[in-house]
């Protein structure tokens, strides 16, 4: 083991991100897989250390609050049999370590009865920790709509950037970012129904364009009790007694006869969708993002 990389306590010294990783963070579109791959690839075996699971704390910017228990159990069973193949990435904190990437592996390792996990220690600033936590979930697993919207709002506030800039940085459409943020204007009880998937994104988007919370709740009850469609909900909001929120919100979307379908697909797939000249264009960031989209579309590809 190279002693120049070890501190007095026997733990590998923390290393800054390095120029290559800084370039990835400063690129126009962030790719989580590239960030994690760069860290793992550039780390020597001496920099992978076993850390007690009791010393680990969640990334404070982790947007995911709900974890799929079935998926965790499957991962736990794999870890019991094969161990953790890919080390997690952590940051040294005042007390123990904060998880930068790999929280599912940590939770599954605890379920598997493990006491330690392989980890790579890196120095991330708060902005980078927020970005990587969001990216891991967006590009590898689906967040709930409210979790995703909350993460976007935190990024906008912290980075002081526009919705256009955020959309480009995450490889999303501007309309998707705008529609998701609109969910946060809804009352908390309606947000809870969205998180529980009792209300679809299509319904939620229509409701978020209304200003009166009482009218929103009345229409939510119709969705829940009568099962009305998004089209039917839109028709109901056209009544003269319905108070609409900022009409400028819809101006950019009046150019295309397929606008409604583009918005529906964009919300469903969480990425930019364009319909033109009898073609549907679906954008994706990387292979993992493409697999996520294929899974949503229920398309299985034999390799």
Order of alpha helices (4+ residues) and beta strands (2+ residues): alpha-alpha-beta-beta-alpha-beta-beta-alpha-beta-alpha-alpha-alpha-alpha-alpha-alpha-alpha-alpha-alpha-beta-beta-alpha
